[in-house]
């Protein structure tokens, strides 16, 4: 988990702007949950637990997971990308964030929260 050397060029209004660093996290997905939530840790190294109401059918759960993560980290959903684990519960997710330290603080807070 944490920042990587990769960066993404952001396109706005047809022009590419500043490069934004990539911040990678590992997620434990819980699709079809009765109560959506984000927080808590699973396993070692810890995976961020993301529970969503949507089922895994047709990628709806993945889209909901990206939206939930974007909301928690204060970035647009277009800045969240599931890189690996599209069909599984364990997912590698890339976030394109302007401030890696703030993203790490948010991740630490989320991992420490929850009742798992």
C-alpha positions in Angstrom: 0.0 0.0 0.0 1.0 3.6 -0.4 2.4 5.8 -3.1 4.1 4.4 -6.2 6.3 6.0 -8.8 3.6 5.9 -11.4 1.7 9.1 -12.3 -1.3 9.8 -14.4 -1.8 12.7 -16.8 -5.2 14.3 -16.2 -7.2 15.4 -19.2 -9.6 18.3 -18.7 -11.3 20.2 -21.6 -9.3 18.3 -24.1 -5.9 19.3 -22.7 -3.6 17.4 -20.4 -2.7 19.1 -17.1 -0.5 18.3 -14.1 0.6 14.8 -13.4 -1.0 13.4 -10.3 0.8 10.7 -8.3 -0.8 7.3 -8.0 -1.6 5.9 -4.5 -2.3 2.2 -4.4 -4.4 0.4 -1.8 -5.6 -3.2 -1.3 -9.3 -3.6 -0.7 -11.4 -6.5 0.7 -14.7 -6.2 -1.2 -18.0 -7.3 0.4 -20.7 -7.0 -2.3 -24.3 -7.5 -1.5 -23.9 -6.2 2.0 -27.0 -5.3 4.0 -25.3 -2.1 5.2 -22.8 -0.3 3.1 -19.7 0.9 4.8 -16.0 1.6 4.4 -13.5 1.0 7.2 -11.8 -1.7 9.1 -9.0 -4.0 8.2 -8.9 -7.6 7.0 -5.8 -9.8 7.1 -2.1 -9.1 7.3 -1.0 -7.0 5.6 -4.3 -5.2 6.2 -6.8 -4.8 3.4 -9.4 -2.0 3.6 -12.9 -3.4 4.0 -15.4 -1.9 1.6 -19.0 -3.2 1.8 -21.5 -2.2 -0.8 -25.2 -3.1 -1.4 -24.7 -3.8 -5.1 -24.1 -7.3 -6.2 -21.1 -8.5 -8.2 -23.3 -8.9 -11.3 -22.2 -6.9 -14.4 -19.6 -5.0 -12.4 -22.0 -3.0 -10.4 -20.2 -3.8 -7.1 -16.9 -2.6 -8.6 -18.4 0.7 -9.7 -19.9 1.1 -6.2 -16.6 0.3 -4.6 -14.8 2.9 -6.7 -17.5 5.5 -5.8 -17.3 4.8 -2.1 -13.5 5.0 -2.1 -13.6 8.3 -4.1 -16.1 9.8 -1.6 -13.9 8.9 1.4 -10.7 10.2 -0.1 -12.4 13.4 -1.5 -11.6 12.8 -5.1 -13.8 12.3 -8.2 -14.7 8.6 -9.0 -12.8 9.0 -12.3 -9.6 9.2 -10.2 -10.2 5.7 -8.8 -9.3 2.7 -10.8 -9.5 -1.0 -9.9 -6.2 -2.4 -11.3 -6.5 -6.1 -10.3 -9.1 -8.4 -8.8 -12.1 -7.3 -10.9 -13.8 -10.7 -10.3 -12.5 -11.4 -6.8 -12.9 -10.0 -3.3 -9.3 -8.8 -3.0 -8.7 -5.9 -5.2 -5.8 -3.6 -6.0 -7.1 -0.1 -6.4 -5.2 2.9 -7.8 -6.2 6.4 -6.6 -4.9 9.5 -8.3 -4.4 12.0 -5.5 -2.7 15.4 -5.3 -1.4 14.8 -1.7 -0.1 11.3 -0.9 0.4 12.2 2.8 -3.2 13.2 3.2 -4.3 10.0 1.3 -2.1 7.9 3.7 -3.7 9.6 6.7 -7.2 8.9 5.3 -6.2 5.2 4.7 -4.8 4.9 8.2 -8.0 6.3 9.7 -10.2 4.0 7.7 -8.1 0.9 8.5 -8.3 1.8 12.2 -12.1 2.2 12.1 -14.7 -0.5 11.8 -15.6 -3.4 14.0 -13.8 -6.2 12.2 
